[in-house]
Amino acid sequence: MTRRLALLLITTLLFSLPALADRDENKSDERGKKDQDDETSMSCVQCHKKITPTIVTDWKLSEHSEEGVSCADCHGSKHTTKADVDEAEVPMPEVCAECHGEQYNQFAAGKHAKAWAALQAMPTTHALPSTLVDGMKGCGGCHKIGFKSEADLEALKEAGQEYGVASCDSCHTRHLFSKEEARQPQACRTCHMGFDHPQWEMYSSSKHGVRNDLKQLGILPEEAAGPTCQDCHMANGTHENRTPWGFLAVRLPLPEDEQWAADQTTILKALRVFNPVTGDPIPEMVQLVIDADVARLTQEAFDAERDKLLAVCRDCHSEKFALGEMEKGDETIKAIDRLMAEAITIVARLYEEGLLRRPDTYVYDYPNLLTFHDAPTGIEQRLFVMHLEHRMRAFQGVFHNNPDYALWYGWSEMVRDLTAIKEMAVALGLNLDE
């Protein structure tokens, strides 16, 4: 080695020493923080094994535990004793996003992320007891899956309702946070059931659901077809989900069929998306529909969602068959919209002829389906049930391959609703022959 080369190596080493020292110091800091987090986590575990042992068991069974995700990683390290329990941080979706960024972004683009905003936008929400909304014992129990603003979170915290609002834990429940749990159709059951959206009841008693049950019981082999909710609505594991017809089976552009377009217009008036007097869209309500993502507002958006579902159907069915089944759903919506529009028009005539007095909460002399169970008259209560229970069941029953829901719990009930509404209207003084 020449003298010049030796000097160069010595100089390089001298300049590198500070950087190496800094790097070692950074590593030491990281190890120190990790050791501190691990120490905090062990302290949490030792304490909570006595106080909430099942939480500890779930965490120990989780992949989080296997990967070294500590209590402090999600809850912070400020809470160390019973006296400072309020210092424990409740993780929001952004905390999950630190490790699960792709899933977070998918979820944020889907309709579930907008569930809380949709709940707050409904007029009837604010007339409910707070336990049913913020207390999560009613609508809030499912709509909590949606993202919340800082103001929402602060209000919930002040009301002592800050738990169960982390979105991700609606499907990957605490503290196991199991992927396998969230992949099962039962994970959807808590919310997608009941009065206005009994998808669980429809699915579980359909051939799709029955075959999946038989697979879970080991009667059918794992390789056999038995689609889950996730197979159709969260294909390939995506956390973004929506449907072509949306929640309420209304859409833009309006159908080319003139009668169907008129019927959908009547329904949109009663939903206050269109002005009941002029028939024009109400900008703030259209914006609400956009924000809540409850309807497709362009043909391109509708076609994109339908194509996604068709791609899934083709795994088991021919495209011709699958498209034919979807078109049956479209035709069902067309048929039930005729019944629904006739019922709405009858109640609208009662207002127009002064046989019903417009409530102070109404801007127009026209029925308002958004009042839900707070509808001001008996005939409008029947109209609300016809719309949100029976109409929903009729078209959802078709799309979920459940004949009984489509006919007896849907179409048949709507026919009976219309008959009752006509009788009630006549009793109020309306001449239906005019």
Helices and strands as residue ranges (DSSP letters): H 3-51, H 53-61, H 63-66, H 71-75, G 82-87, H 93-97, H 101-109, G 112-114, H 115-121, G 123-127, H 130-133, H 140-143, H 150-158, G 168-170, H 179-182, H 186-189, H 199-204, H 207-216, H 229-233, G 235-237, H 258-270, H 283-292, H 299-313, H 319-352, G 369-374, H 378-385, I 386-391, H 392-399, H 403-406, I 407-411, H 412-427
